[in-house]
Amino acid sequence: MRDTVFILCRSKYRNTSSYHLMNELKARGINAYRVLATRVPRRAVERCFAVVNWGVSATPIWAGRLHPSVRWYNSTETVHLSANKRLMSQALARSAVPHLETTTSRGVAEQWMGEEHTVVTRTILTGCRGAGIVLSPPDPLPQARLYTKLYRGPRTREYRAYIVGGQVIDLTEKRRWSVERTDAAGIDRNDPYTKLIRCNGNGWVFARHNLDATPAQQAIIRQRARDAADSIDLGVGAVDLIAKYSSTANGRELLGVVVVETNTSVSLVGDRNTRSIMASRLAYECSVYDRSI
């Protein structure tokens, strides 16, 4: 009988996202085990009925022993596309999913700057948490393989949609720490990098309550996230998006939603709510999966 779920991960250290996800699944009655691509698992490969690929682009050496019907949550190709910002942008463009405008031409990027746009340069195509990003202005435009026109306006909000099985299971909004907390952490709230690169290290958190979007607007954001997930066959992970609003007499009008990037190995270490929601949905899908096929 096939009764095992493999979590394919980059390392098996404790207190990592894959470790917490494994424990959450086990708490829900799922036989979940973390495995590496370069080692044959101790658990019989033939007993696996689903693989949750947590950010690994290399094909496992044991993949040929899996049953043909094994369900993959993220193929290795999906991870490869998602990890590389340029390839991800190209995949979104092929599927006509609205996303941040990018170029590989430094001349085009200079033209954007001449039109008073801020250009985000990716000096590292596989960087995360802001690694390898240069903002111009304030800094000079460097030579690189990918430039992005910053999607800005007087009212823009950034969201993260969590994905399981190609469906949005949770939606959060990036919000800034309080002035007191950023001051205590020594974060300059006026620095362009801490204002525009919205990661935890720059004083930003994910909030799921009281989202700054109406239910109808949230539905549009969720649909755009599903479109992005479909474009690269994202089975589990997250989609980051930016929404632009305008003020009207009747409230705020949603002008547009664009995809920033996709992620196949989201952080679950400090967010018990997210990993609980994700694990519950994965456990449900595993419970209804026909393992006899």
C-alpha angles and dihedrals in degrees: 000000000000105000106146136098117201120209104205107209141165095240138005097223117139122252093035126125093256090051093053092045091052092052092047090053092047090051086058094052099263119136095229124172132177115233138180128227092230099051132060107241119247088228111078109268090214090065093061118107100170137027120205103200107208101194103311118139097179118093109243116247088231096050093104091064094058120108110260092241096056110133116231120207095203120359118226087255090055090053091047092053094044095048094054111068094204095048091045091052090050092050091051090049092051089054092045092239111157108246141155111300112252138181138183090210119098089200092059090048090052089051090054090052089050087056088055096255122141112239122212110208118202106208088171114045093197097042123131136193090028096306113157095010121140120187118211111223114052091034128043116267109261129206109265145144098249136036127182128200108229113243103223142155140147089277115034127145130190122218137185120212116197116218133207121167090355091299130111108246099171140012126204136177127223111239132178125246118253119273090251093053096046090047091050090051092049093244117153105223091197096055110109092225095055091043098048104030099067105198131129093257089060094050104270130129137184117251125188100182125083094006114201091241134078119245089257091051091047089054090057091048091049092050091051089051091051090050090053092047091050092050092065099021092249106189100176131007135060144291121217116211140177123216124198121208138186128206117246136173089260096048129275126340121212107234099181148330124219132183116243100185146316127243130203097185109042120182113262099162099099100024112077093170094057096046090046092052092045094046092047092054093045090049090051093051090048092050093055096040114116102235094181094073 
